[in-house]
Amino acid sequence: MRLKKIIIPSFCLLMIIACNKSNDKELDDQANKITLQKPTEHVQKLIKIASIDKSFNSYSVRAFEVYNDYINLFGSNANNMELDKIVNFSQIDDFQLYSLKHLDSAIALPVLKELNPLIRSYKINARAFAVTINSCNSYYSKKEYRNDKFNQAAVLHKLTINIYSKFKKSDSILRVKSKKITQKIENEYVNTLKEEGLEVEYLMLVGTKDIDYLKELLASNSYNDLNVEKLTYLQDKISTTYNKLTELKNSDKNQFNQYCNLYYSNLEHLNQSINELIQRKKDKRKFTKDEIKKLKHNKTSARLVVGSIQSVLFLSERVLESCKDIKLKRGYLNSEIATKY
């Protein structure tokens, strides 16, 4: 009876999943038919979808990883399992479930309706995972494994792996498709800026995209593995943007408002830092004992090391931070553009 109490809610949700008329292929086909119109509500919908990544999604991934790591590490040996950690972290609370309501309001927006089946699929799988991982949490926190010699643990574990896999698949589909639309909208904004002759704002957004690529390169490589050719390629693009902004700044200072000036200043420091990193790599110059100590100590001290990845990443964030104003981020810096959307 105890086993039924634990897994029946999960199976009920699985039945809902099975009854969902849109399978993965159909969802993909629907998403690929998306057409782009003017933004505003489009952007609102995408923001609501993105907000889940920092709320429900991040907590669910952590809950599963903690649960799975300890199960795999300690197996069914109750004497060795650090059950307190499973109980504390392997759960989805009511607050995280409530965050899924952002998706309800996203569906309610009368735009990008092609995304709605993807959102619904995500919600169904998200709730199914929450029920399952919380059942695992209840099983271990109440020490029910002592009564059944971990028989239910095996059933729950298999169910959890299966449902989490479905959840991550629906998450991946929604993430990829919404990102695709976001990129289309951002590209349209950038092109509009160029067409309107707002070259400063245009260059700033182009530079921001290159810095995003730079961050991806640095975050996925250690100093020793860093590809200098790829880094130099991105540095050339960022440097070109900086030089064009310099020309505009010298010829027409009226185009530079406080956001532009802050961005320009941060970009200048970043450009210099990238050059220092490239030069250190080319010279094969090793870090001194003092520099190694700073790199290992904390992020604050690490970013002070000249020619380090940490320094470039810190300054990259500074540039991106100066672009965080939503009007700038969405190409609304100029009032003439803003009134057209």
N, C-alpha and C positions, 0 to 999 in steps of 0.2 A: 504493500500500500504506500509505503514511504516513497518508493521509486516512482510510482505513478504520480504522486503529488508533485514531485520535482520536475518530471519531464513532460507531463501532459500540457502545461502552458506552452512549452516550446514546440510540441508537435502541433498544437492548434495553430500557432503562427506559421509553421511550415506548411500546413494545409492551405492557409491563406496565400502563401507564396506559390504553391502549386496551382492554385486556382486563378492566379493572376493571368489575364489573357495575353499580356505582352511578354514574350520570352526574350532572352538576351539578343537574339538576332533581330527581332522586330524592333527592340529598343534602339539598337545600333542604326537600323534603317531609318527610323523616325528621326533620330538625332542628326543623321547625315543630310536630311532634307531641310535643315534649318536655314532660313533666309534672314538677312539682316535688314532692320528698319532703323528709324531714328531712335537715339537712346533716351534716357531719363528713367522710365519705368523698366527698361531693359537692364540698365545699370543697377537699379534697386533690386531686381530679381537676382542678378548675379552676386550682389553683395550678401544677400540673405543666404544664398547657397554656400558662399565662401565662409560665412560666419560659423557654419557647422564644423568646419575643419578645426577651428580653435576651441570648440566646445565639446560636443558629443564625440566627434571623431577622435580627437586627441586622447580623451579619457578612455574610450573603448579600446583603442590600440594599446594603451598602457595597461589596462586591465587584462587584456588577453596575453600580452607579452609576459607580464609578471606571473600570471597563472601558469602559462605554458612552460616558462623557464623552470619554475620550481617543480612542476609535475615531472618534467623530463629529467631534471637534475637528481631529484630524490626518489623518483618512482613511487612505490606504494609503501615505503618504510615510514610509518607515522612517527617513529622516534627521532628520525633525522629531519623531517620536513619542518621548515619554519612556517608553521601554519598561520601565525599572526600576520605575516606579510601578505599571505594569500587573502586573508580576511580583510585586511586594511585596504588593499589595492585592487583586488579582483572583483569589483562591483561597479554597477552603473546606478547612481542615485537618482532621486526624483528630479533634482535640478537639471541634470544632464538630459533626462528624458524630456523635460519641459522645453529644453532648447530646440528640440525637433519641431516645435511650433513655428519656428522661423520658416520652415519649409511649407507649412500650411499657408502662411501669408505670401510666400513666393508663388505658390500655385494659384493663389487668388488673383495675382496680377494678370491682366488680360493681354500679356505679351509673351513671346517665346513659348507658346503653348506646347511646342514640340518637346520641350524639356520636362513637361509635367509627368509623363510616364516614367522617366528616369528618376525623378524626385520621389514619386510614389514607391517605386521599386526599392530605392534607398531606405525610405522610411520603414517599409515592411521588414526588410532584412535587419535594419538597425534595432527595431523593437524585438525581433526574434532573438538577436544576439544578446540584448540586455536581459531578457528573461532567462536565457540559458546560463550566462555567466553569473547572474545573481543566484540561480539555482545551485551552481557550483559553490558559490560563496556560502550559501546557507548550509549546504552539506558538510563543508569543512568547519565552519564556525560552530555548528551544533555537534560536531564530533560524531556524526552518524556513521563514519567509516569504522568506528570501533565495534559497532553492532553487526555490520555485514562483511567485515574483513575486506573492505575496498571493492566489493562486487559492483556497487552502484557507481563507484568512481570511474571504472572503465567505460561504462555506458555513457555517463555524463561527458567524459573526456572526448569520446568519439563524436558525440552530438555537438559538442562545443566547437571542435575542429571543423566539422561540416558546415555549421551555421556561420561561423566566422569567415570561412572561405567564401560563402555566398554574399555575406555582408561586404567584404573587401572587393569583390567583383563588381557589385552594384555601385560601390563608392568610386571605384576606378573609372567606370563608364561615365558616371555623372561628372566626375572631376575633369576628365579629358574633354568631354563635349562642352562643358561650361567654359573651360579654359579656351577652347577653340573659338567660341563666340566672343569672349572677352578680348582676344587678340584681334578679331575682326573689328570690333568696336574701337579699340585703341588705335588700330591702323587708320580707321576712317577719321578719327579725331586728328591724328597726326597729319594726314593728307589735307584735311580741311584747313589746318593751321598754315600749311605751306601755300595752299591756294589763296588764302586771305593775305598773304605777304607777311605773316607773323613769324619771321624766320628765327627769332630768338627762342620763342616758345617751342617751335618745331625742333630746333637743334637740341634743346634741353630734353625733350622726350625721346629723341633718337639716342642721345647720350645715355639716358637712363636705361634703355633697353640693352645697350652694350655693357653697361655696368652690371646688369643682372646676369649676363652671360659670363662676365668676369668672375662674379661671386660663385657661380656654379663650378667654374674651372678650378678655382682655388679651394673651394670647400670639398671637392672630390679628390684632391691630390695632396700628398705630403710635400714638403720642400724638396726632398731628394727626387721625387717622382715627377715634379712639375715640368711640363713641356714648355720650353722657352719659346719655341716657334709659335705655339698657340697663344701664349701670353703676349708675345711681341705683336701678333696680328691684332689682338684686341686693343693693345696699347696704342697701335697706330690709328685705329678707328676713334678711340677716345681722345687721342691727341689732336686728330683732325677736327673733331667737334670743338675742342677747347680753342684751337687756333681760329676757327671760324667765328666763335663767340668773341674772341679777342678783337678780331677785325671789326665786328659789329659794335662792340663796346667803344672802340676808339673812334668809329665814324658816326655813330648815332647813339649817344648815351640815353636818349629819351626812351629807347626801347627797353631799358633795364629798370625794373622796379625792384622792391626789396627782395622778392623771391628770386629774381634773376641774379641779383648781386650775390646773394648767399650761395646759390647753386654754383655760380662762376668761381667764387672763392674756394669752395670745397672741391670743385673739380680740378682747380689748379694744384692743390695739395695732393690730391689723388694721383694726378698725372706724374708728379714728381716722385711719389712713393712707388709707383709701378716701375718707373725708370730705375730706381734704386734696387728694386728686387731683381729686375732683368740683369742689371750690371753685376750684382753679386753672383748670380747664377753663371753668367758668362766668365767672370773672373775666377770662378770656383773658390770663392772666398768663404772659408768656414766661419761659423759663429764663435766668438770668444767665450771663455768660461762665464764671464759676467753676462753676456747676451743669452747664453743657454739658461742661466739661472733665472733671468727675467722671463724667458719664454715658458719656463716650467712653472713659474710662481703663480701668476694669474693673468687674466686677459688685459687688465689695466697696464701691467708692467710689460707684457708681451708686445702690445701695440706700439711701444716706444722704441722697439728694436728696429733700427734702420735696415731696409732691405729684407724684411720678413713678411711672410704671408699674412700674419696677424695685423701688421701695420696697414697693409693694403685693404684687408677686409674691413678694418675699423673705418678707414677713410671712405671706403665704398658706401658703408652705411650712412656716413655723414652726408654724402651727396644725395643718397636716396631719401634720407630724412628731410632734406631741404625741398624735396618734391612731394612731400606727403599731403600738402594742402589739396583737398579733393578737387578744387577748381583747376589747379595746375595739373594734377594727375589725370584729369579727364579732358584737358584741353580747354578749360573754361577761364583761363587766366585773363583773357581779354573780354571785356563786356560785349563787344560786337559779336563774338562767337557765342557767348552765353545766351544771348537773346534769340538765337536761331534754333535752339534746341529746347 
